[in-house]
C-alpha cells in the first residue's frame, strides 16, 4: 500500500498537460515525449473535446494547435483565457506568423512545430517555473 506522501507526490507534484491537436500522430508523439519527461498528458483532437476535458480537470499547461477542428486555436485560446486568465498556454503551430499575431498573445508563448520537441519542452518548463 502506498503511503500518504507517495500519493500526495503522485497527485500534486506531477504536472498535467492538455495537448490539443487534430493530428493524431503529433498528439501521440507529444504524449510519449512529455510522459518521458515525467508529465501526465491528456490529448484532445479538437476544441470541443478540450473544453469538455476542462470541465473535469485542471491543467498546469495547455498546448493548443493554431488550426484545429471546431474552431481556430486562437479562438480556443480566447475561451481558455476567459475561463482562467492565469492559465499557462502555449500556441503550437506550423505557421511562424502567429508569433507576431496579436490574437495569439493570450498564449504568451508560441512554438513553431518541428521534428524536435525540444523547443516545446523548454516552453513547458518555462511555464511551470513561472507558475511555481
C-alpha positions as a LaTeX table, in Angstrom:
\begin{tabular}{lrrr}
\hline
Residue & $x$ (\AA) & $y$ (\AA) & $z$ (\AA) \\
\hline
Unk1 & 0.00 & 0.00 & 0.00 \\
Unk2 & 1.28 & 3.46 & $-0.89$ \\
Unk3 & 1.95 & 5.92 & 1.90 \\
Unk4 & 0.15 & 9.26 & 2.06 \\
Unk5 & 3.32 & 11.11 & 0.98 \\
Unk6 & 3.69 & 8.88 & $-2.10$ \\
Unk7 & 0.07 & 9.52 & $-3.06$ \\
Unk8 & 0.48 & 13.23 & $-2.43$ \\
Unk9 & 3.57 & 13.33 & $-4.65$ \\
Unk10 & 1.78 & 11.46 & $-7.45$ \\
Unk11 & $-1.30$ & 13.68 & $-7.25$ \\
Unk12 & 0.15 & 17.12 & $-6.56$ \\
Unk13 & 3.65 & 17.21 & $-8.00$ \\
Unk14 & 3.31 & 15.62 & $-11.43$ \\
Unk15 & 2.38 & 18.42 & $-13.85$ \\
Unk16 & $-0.65$ & 17.77 & $-16.02$ \\
Unk17 & $-0.72$ & 18.85 & $-19.67$ \\
Unk18 & $-3.55$ & 19.11 & $-22.17$ \\
Unk19 & $-2.41$ & 18.78 & $-25.79$ \\
Unk20 & $-4.97$ & 19.96 & $-28.37$ \\
Unk21 & $-4.03$ & 18.97 & $-31.92$ \\
Unk22 & $-6.01$ & 17.42 & $-34.76$ \\
Unk23 & $-3.00$ & 15.41 & $-35.98$ \\
Unk24 & $-3.23$ & 12.03 & $-34.25$ \\
Unk25 & 0.44 & 11.26 & $-34.88$ \\
Unk26 & 1.58 & 14.53 & $-33.30$ \\
Unk27 & $-0.72$ & 14.04 & $-30.31$ \\
Unk28 & 0.81 & 10.62 & $-29.76$ \\
Unk29 & 4.37 & 11.93 & $-30.25$ \\
Unk30 & 3.79 & 14.74 & $-27.75$ \\
Unk31 & 2.15 & 12.35 & $-25.30$ \\
Unk32 & 5.09 & 9.94 & $-25.45$ \\
Unk33 & 7.76 & 12.67 & $-25.31$ \\
Unk34 & 6.12 & 14.58 & $-22.48$ \\
Unk35 & 5.33 & 11.48 & $-20.44$ \\
Unk36 & 9.01 & 10.53 & $-20.79$ \\
Unk37 & 9.75 & 13.92 & $-19.17$ \\
Unk38 & 7.52 & 12.97 & $-16.24$ \\
Unk39 & 4.33 & 14.83 & $-17.18$ \\
Unk40 & 0.78 & 13.49 & $-17.24$ \\
Unk41 & $-0.69$ & 14.19 & $-20.68$ \\
Unk42 & $-4.27$ & 14.25 & $-21.90$ \\
Unk43 & $-4.71$ & 14.52 & $-25.68$ \\
Unk44 & $-7.69$ & 16.24 & $-27.35$ \\
Unk45 & $-8.41$ & 16.08 & $-31.09$ \\
Unk46 & $-10.48$ & 19.27 & $-31.29$ \\
Unk47 & $-11.53$ & 22.37 & $-29.40$ \\
Unk48 & $-14.80$ & 20.93 & $-28.14$ \\
Unk49 & $-13.08$ & 17.87 & $-26.66$ \\
Unk50 & $-10.61$ & 20.20 & $-24.94$ \\
Unk51 & $-13.40$ & 22.35 & $-23.48$ \\
Unk52 & $-15.18$ & 19.22 & $-22.25$ \\
Unk53 & $-11.99$ & 17.97 & $-20.58$ \\
Unk54 & $-11.54$ & 21.33 & $-18.86$ \\
Unk55 & $-14.91$ & 20.85 & $-17.18$ \\
Unk56 & $-13.44$ & 17.95 & $-15.20$ \\
Unk57 & $-9.68$ & 18.53 & $-14.98$ \\
Unk58 & $-7.29$ & 21.37 & $-14.16$ \\
Unk59 & $-4.13$ & 21.52 & $-16.24$ \\
Unk60 & $-0.78$ & 23.05 & $-15.42$ \\
Unk61 & $-0.14$ & 23.88 & $-19.09$ \\
Unk62 & $-2.38$ & 23.72 & $-22.16$ \\
Unk63 & $-0.79$ & 23.34 & $-25.59$ \\
Unk64 & $-3.02$ & 24.35 & $-28.50$ \\
Unk65 & $-2.51$ & 23.90 & $-32.24$ \\
Unk66 & $-3.39$ & 27.00 & $-34.25$ \\
Unk67 & $-5.66$ & 25.11 & $-36.62$ \\
Unk68 & $-7.98$ & 22.54 & $-35.08$ \\
Unk69 & $-11.47$ & 21.28 & $-35.92$ \\
Unk70 & $-14.38$ & 23.08 & $-34.32$ \\
Unk71 & $-12.73$ & 26.48 & $-34.02$ \\
Unk72 & $-9.40$ & 28.11 & $-34.65$ \\
Unk73 & $-6.80$ & 27.56 & $-31.96$ \\
Unk74 & $-6.73$ & 31.34 & $-31.45$ \\
Unk75 & $-10.46$ & 31.29 & $-30.66$ \\
Unk76 & $-9.89$ & 28.44 & $-28.21$ \\
Unk77 & $-7.13$ & 30.48 & $-26.54$ \\
Unk78 & $-9.61$ & 33.32 & $-26.04$ \\
Unk79 & $-12.11$ & 30.93 & $-24.43$ \\
Unk80 & $-9.42$ & 29.45 & $-22.19$ \\
Unk81 & $-8.34$ & 32.90 & $-21.01$ \\
Unk82 & $-11.99$ & 33.74 & $-20.30$ \\
Unk83 & $-12.21$ & 30.64 & $-18.09$ \\
Unk84 & $-8.92$ & 31.31 & $-16.29$ \\
Unk85 & $-6.82$ & 34.34 & $-17.15$ \\
Unk86 & $-3.82$ & 32.82 & $-15.33$ \\
Unk87 & $-3.85$ & 29.55 & $-17.28$ \\
Unk88 & $-0.41$ & 28.89 & $-18.82$ \\
Unk89 & $-0.97$ & 28.48 & $-22.56$ \\
Unk90 & 1.31 & 27.57 & $-25.45$ \\
Unk91 & 0.30 & 28.03 & $-29.08$ \\
Unk92 & 1.92 & 25.23 & $-31.09$ \\
Unk93 & 1.79 & 25.92 & $-34.79$ \\
Unk94 & 3.34 & 25.24 & $-38.16$ \\
Unk95 & 2.93 & 28.91 & $-39.08$ \\
Unk96 & 5.64 & 31.33 & $-37.92$ \\
Unk97 & 3.46 & 34.40 & $-38.49$ \\
Unk98 & 1.44 & 33.58 & $-35.38$ \\
Unk99 & 4.40 & 34.78 & $-33.32$ \\
Unk100 & 3.56 & 38.36 & $-34.39$ \\
Unk101 & $-0.24$ & 37.94 & $-34.49$ \\
Unk102 & $-1.72$ & 39.88 & $-31.58$ \\
Unk103 & $-4.67$ & 37.46 & $-31.45$ \\
Unk104 & $-2.20$ & 34.77 & $-30.33$ \\
Unk105 & $-0.92$ & 36.85 & $-27.42$ \\
Unk106 & $-3.09$ & 35.14 & $-24.78$ \\
Unk107 & $-0.76$ & 32.17 & $-25.22$ \\
Unk108 & 2.26 & 34.35 & $-24.37$ \\
Unk109 & 4.38 & 31.57 & $-25.88$ \\
Unk110 & 4.27 & 30.46 & $-29.49$ \\
Unk111 & 6.24 & 27.39 & $-30.54$ \\
Unk112 & 6.77 & 26.52 & $-34.20$ \\
Unk113 & 6.33 & 22.80 & $-34.81$ \\
Unk114 & 9.35 & 20.80 & $-35.87$ \\
Unk115 & 10.62 & 17.24 & $-35.77$ \\
Unk116 & 12.29 & 18.05 & $-32.46$ \\
Unk117 & 10.17 & 18.64 & $-29.38$ \\
Unk118 & 12.98 & 20.47 & $-27.58$ \\
Unk119 & 11.51 & 23.96 & $-28.06$ \\
Unk120 & 8.11 & 22.76 & $-26.85$ \\
Unk121 & 9.67 & 21.05 & $-23.80$ \\
Unk122 & 11.61 & 24.21 & $-22.96$ \\
Unk123 & 8.46 & 26.33 & $-23.27$ \\
Unk124 & 6.61 & 23.95 & $-20.92$ \\
Unk125 & 9.46 & 24.05 & $-18.41$ \\
Unk126 & 9.45 & 27.86 & $-18.50$ \\
Unk127 & 5.69 & 27.98 & $-17.95$ \\
Unk128 & 5.93 & 25.62 & $-14.99$ \\
Unk129 & 8.80 & 27.58 & $-13.44$ \\
Unk130 & 6.88 & 30.85 & $-13.83$ \\
Unk131 & 3.83 & 29.26 & $-12.23$ \\
Unk132 & 5.79 & 27.99 & $-9.20$ \\
\hline
\end{tabular}
